[in-house]
């Protein structure tokens, strides 16, 4: 779901805020049944040295704008996607685990289950196992046991932290370029699920609803 959010933000902002940096000129080659790039014009309309436009009928040439998102807008896209993904994931996780804890209140009182205030922590740890497996693959890639070009795959599989992971990578081209410090920071991100699950379950078990509490305080004030 977070991966869809990332691509959606990237697509929307790219479509709406990209700058035209040039023109790609194509010619439809009937022999091979597809368009062939014959020239690239810069933003000021200057053709490249290898321009082949003169070799073809101008009426049959198809010019398509070449658009590129500026670094600033790209960062804005990543930040917005990160915030939205983080809020969405936290909201779903908190609501689900809080409800589990809240239901266990009566279950414990009726003797249908034993009290375990660490249940939320265990839930979070279990939910983290798949991403930890992917992290192990990243570590193995960093020592070149696997393909060092595992960085993008790891980031996509942990798209809820896409922007944060990009910052931690800080320009690394391969997993082999990740320092121990960077690997530890990436590992620390996997503490998120256990911590949030533990807190949510505890609040649910104690029947503490923060949203209702905050709303009540505001009305009271």
Long-range contacts (C-beta under 8 A, 24 or more apart in sequence): 1-88, 1-89, 2-85, 2-88, 2-89, 2-159, 2-160, 2-162, 3-156, 3-159, 5-81, 5-84, 5-85, 5-88, 5-159, 6-81, 6-85, 6-159, 6-162, 8-81, 9-77, 9-78, 9-80, 9-81, 9-84, 10-77, 10-78, 10-81, 13-69, 13-73, 13-76, 13-77, 13-80, 14-67, 14-69, 14-77, 17-69, 17-70, 17-73, 18-67, 18-68, 18-69, 18-73, 19-67, 19-68, 19-69, 19-70, 20-65, 20-66, 20-67, 21-66, 21-67, 21-68, 22-65, 22-66, 23-63, 23-64, 23-65, 23-66, 24-63, 24-64, 24-65, 24-66, 25-53, 25-61, 25-62, 25-63, 25-64, 26-61, 26-62, 26-63, 26-64, 27-56, 27-60, 27-61, 27-62, 28-60, 28-62, 35-62, 40-66, 78-162, 78-163, 78-166, 79-163, 81-162, 81-163, 82-161, 82-162, 82-163, 82-164, 85-159, 85-160, 85-162, 86-160, 86-161, 89-160, 90-196, 93-193, 93-196, 93-197, 93-200, 94-196, 94-200, 95-200, 96-200, 97-123, 97-124, 97-196, 97-197, 97-200, 97-201, 97-204, 98-200, 98-201, 98-203, 98-204, 98-209, 99-204, 100-201, 100-204, 101-200, 101-201, 101-202, 101-203, 101-204, 101-205, 101-206, 102-204, 102-205, 102-207, 103-204, 104-204, 104-205, 105-205, 105-207, 117-201, 117-202, 117-205, 118-198, 119-201, 120-197, 120-198, 120-199, 120-200, 120-201, 120-202, 120-204, 121-194, 121-197, 121-198, 121-201, 123-197, 123-201, 124-193, 124-194, 124-195, 124-196, 124-197, 124-198, 125-193, 125-194, 127-193, 127-197, 128-190, 128-193, 128-194, 131-157, 131-158, 131-190, 131-193, 132-190, 134-158, 135-186, 135-187, 135-190, 138-175, 138-178, 138-183, 138-186, 139-183, 141-174, 141-175, 141-176, 142-175, 142-176, 142-178, 142-183, 143-176, 144-176, 148-174, 148-175, 148-176, 149-174, 149-175, 150-175, 151-175, 151-178, 158-189, 161-189, 161-192, 164-189, 165-189
